[in-house]
Amino acid sequence: MPLAFLFPFSCVAIWAGNGIASKLAVGVLSPAALSWSRWMVAALILTPFLARRTWRQRATLRRGWLQLSGLAFLGMVLNQTFGYYAAQTLGATEMGLMMGLTPLFTVLLSIVVLRERPTWGALFGGVLSIAGLAILLGQGEPTRILTQGIHMGSGYMLLSAGTYALYSVLLKKWDLGLDNWSMLYSQVLCSLLFLTPFYLLIDGQWPDRSALWLVLYAGIPTSALSPWLWMQGIMLLGANRTAIFMNLLPVMTAGLAVTLLGERLTHYHWLGGGLTLFGVLLAQLLVKPVRLRRRADMAMVDHNS
């Protein structure tokens, strides 16, 4: 399909727009209210189409309820809530750049959780991304991290990227025997079970009209449509080629932030962000595994010497 790239491209564009919506929600909606209301809207949109389909797989759902709950908690509760709390004090540009670390975190966690062999891209890309991240977090002065620590918003954003990376790895590890749409719908319902008491305790105020469009954007294109676009991209292009489009997220977010929010790109955005993105790209493109010398070979060398 010649235009298959439009599916992941459109998905990433929606995610970038969600970063802008997160900033615009500051002072209008609390992070707890936005997290809860987006999944409530998604559930209302998806239920007429997916409730019966998912109900037919209830036996499979019962067997995998613990894993489904864990996935929902990581990918839909913690990931989104951390991102919304980060938006309270962090610019959309920084949020996009740090969320762009997700593919690298996914590669690194795959080595630990899935026992995948380390690649040269993961090693070199990890070093470059850490250097770029230090420049970003230190606002051009990496040593500032040692004296002043990491900004609270940056910490939230790193946790957001990390939880989504772990979600992606566990999604690959746990084969629950469900189709993608049933997986999505089940996780949306699980996320509401987690978020409803949190929302009632922290906020409990129903969003007013001024926040309606933010809730609808977060709930419909971001939560209900973008997963379908991403899955279509994987089906038509393959997982590896689709994952490359994640590198567009920081670029799109920065472009929207400059255009719509009036944010200014500084030298450390260009330098730190460039190093970070280049490192992430290396991790995805250099997939040749690191081959360690076998023990037998080592023993032979020692014997000959």
N, C-alpha and C positions, 0 to 999 in steps of 0.2 A: 504494500500500500504506500504510494509515494508521499502522502501527507500524514503518515503515521506519527511523525515527530510532533505534530500539533497537539496530540493528547498529553504527553508529559510537559510540553512547553506551556500549554494552557493551565495545567495543574500547578506548575511552579509560579506562574503569573498570579494565580488566585492566592497561593501562599504568601507571595510578596505583598499583595493587597491586604492580607490579613495582618501583616506586620504594621501597616499604616493604620488599619482599623484599631489595632491594639493601642496605638499612641493616641488616636482621636478619642478613644473611650476613657482616657485618664481624666478624672474629675466628673465624668458623666455616669460611668458604671464602675462598680467595684470589680476587682479581679474575680471574686467569688460569684458575683451576679453574672458576669459575662461568661465564665466557664460553665455555669449551670444552664443558663438560658440558651447558649448555642447548641448544646446537646439535646435540650428539650425540643427546640425547633427541629433539629435533625431527626429526632425520634418521631415527631408528628408528621414530618414529610415522608419518612421511609416506611412507617407502619402500614399504610394501605397497600404498599407494593411488596413488602417483605415479611409481614407478620405470618401469613399462612405458609409461605415457603419455609420460613425458619421453624415454625411449629412442627412441620413434618419431620424435622431433624432433631426433635426434642430428646430422643434417646442418646444421640451423639453429643448433644449439648450437656446432658446430665453427666456423661462420662468425663467431659473436658471442662466442667464449670470452673474448677480451680485455676486452670491455665488461662481460660477466657477472662476471669476476673483479674488475674495478674496482668494480662496484656492491656485490658481496659484501664487499669490503675496506672500503668506506665505511660501508655501512648495517648490516652485521652484525658486523664485526670492530672497527673503530675506534669507531663510535658506542656500542656496548655496553660495550666495554672501558674507554673514557674514563668512561662513566657509573659503572661499578663501582669504578674508582679514585677518582672523586669522592666516592662514598659512604663512603670510608674516613675522610674528614675533614669532610664537609659534611652538614647536616641534610637530611632528605627534603623539607622545605618549600622550602628554597632550590633543591634539585635540580629540583623540579617547576616552580618559577617560571622557572628558567633554561631548562629544556627547552621551556617555553611560548613561547620566542622562535623556535622552529623555523619556524613559518609566516612570520614577518617575514623571517628569514634567507632563506627560500625565495623570497619576493617579490624581495628585493634581488639574490640570485644569478641569478634569472631575467632581470633587467635586463642583467646582465653576460654570462651564458652564452648565453641564448636570444635576446638582443637585443630583449627586450620593452620597450615604451615605459614610462618611469616614470609612476607614478600619484600623485595627490595623497595618497592614503592611505599610500603607501610613504614619501613625504616627511614628512608630518606625523606619521604613526605611528612612523617611525624616530626622529625627534627625541624624541618622548614616551617611547618604549621605552628609548632611551639614557639619558634623564634618570632613569627609574625604575630601570634597571640600575645606574647610578652610586650611587643611594641604597641599593640592595640590597648591592652589593659593598663600599660604604663603611660598611655597618651604620648607616645614618642620617646619616653624615657623608661626603658625596661627595669632599671634599678629602683624605680619608684614603688614597684610591687613589694620589694623587700622592706622598704621603710614605711609605706602607707597601707600596704595590703591591697586586696582586690575590692573594688566597688561592689556594693550589695547587688545592684542590678546586674553586673557582670557575672556574679556568682549564680544568680537565678538563671541567667541565660545559658551558662555552661551546664547547669543541672538540667535545663530543658533539652539541650542538645544530647546530653548523655543519656537521659531517660528514653528519648526517642530512638537512640542508637541501640540501647539494650532491648527495647521493644521490637525493633527490626530483627535483631539476632534471634530472640526467643520465638518470634513469628516463624522464622526459618527452621528453628530446632523442633518446635512442637507441631507435628502434623496431626491436627485434630479431626481430619476427615470431613471438614465443612467447606462449602464453596465460599468464594470471597465475599459475596454479598451477605450471606448468613453470618460470616465472621464479623463483618462490619456492624450489622444490625445488633447482633448479640453484645458486642462491645459497647455500642451506644447505650443500650439498656443498662448494662453493668455500670457504666460511668455515671449514669443518673442515680443509681443506688448509692454510689460513693459520694457524689457531689451534693445531693439534696440535703442531707443533714449538715454538711459543711456550709452550704449556702444559707440555710435557715439560721444557723448559729452566728455566722459572721455578718450577714447582711439581712436577708429576709425581705428586702424591699423589691416589689415588682418593678422592672424597668419602665420608665415613662416614655412618652412619645418621642422625645428628643433622641433617645437611644435606640429606637426601634430599628432604624436602618442598619445600625452596627450589629445588632443581634441577628437580623435577617441575613446580613452578609456572612457573619461568622457561622450561622446555622445552615444556610442553604448551599452557596457555592463552596465554602471552605470545608464544611463537615459532611455534606451529603453528595456533592457533585465531584469534588476533587479526588476522593478515593477511587471513584469509577474511572476518571480520566487516567489516573496513575496505573490502575490495573489494566486498562486498555493498552497503555504504552508498553507495559511489561509483556502483554500477550502478543503484540505486534512487533516489538523491537527486541525483546529479551530484557532480562533484569539488569545486566551490566550496561547495555547501551542506554537504558532508561535512567539508571542511577547517575550517569554523567550530567543529566539535565539539572540535578541538584546544585551543581556549581553555578547555575544562573541565578539562584535565589538571592545571594548577597548583591549581585549586580542589579537585578530588578528592584530589590528593596531600596538600595541606595538611590537609584534613579527616581523612584516614586517619592522617596523622602525629600530629595532635593527639590523636586518639582511641586509636590503638594504640601509639604510641611515646611519648606524653606530651610532645611538643614544644610549645613555647609561641610563639604569634604575638606579635610585638612591633610597635611603631609603624612601624618601617621595612619590615616585611613588608607591612603594609597599604598604606602610602604608595608604596613602591617597586614592590611587586607590582601594585598597582592601576594605576599609571601605565604599567607595562610591558604589562600585559594590555590596557589601553585602547588603547595604541599598536598592538599586534598586531591588535586588532579593527578599528581604523581602516584598517590596511593591507589587510585582507580585504574591507571593506565599501565603502570609497571607491575604486572601480576606474576612475574617470574619468581618462584619460591626461592628462599634462601636455603641452600643445600649445605648442611654441616657434614664434615668428614666423619665417616662411620668409624665406630670403635675399632672394627677389624683393621681398617686402613691405618688408624693411629697406632695400633699395636704393631703392625708390620713395619711402619716407619721407625718406631722405637727399637724393634728388634734389629733392623738393618743398620741402625746407627750404633 
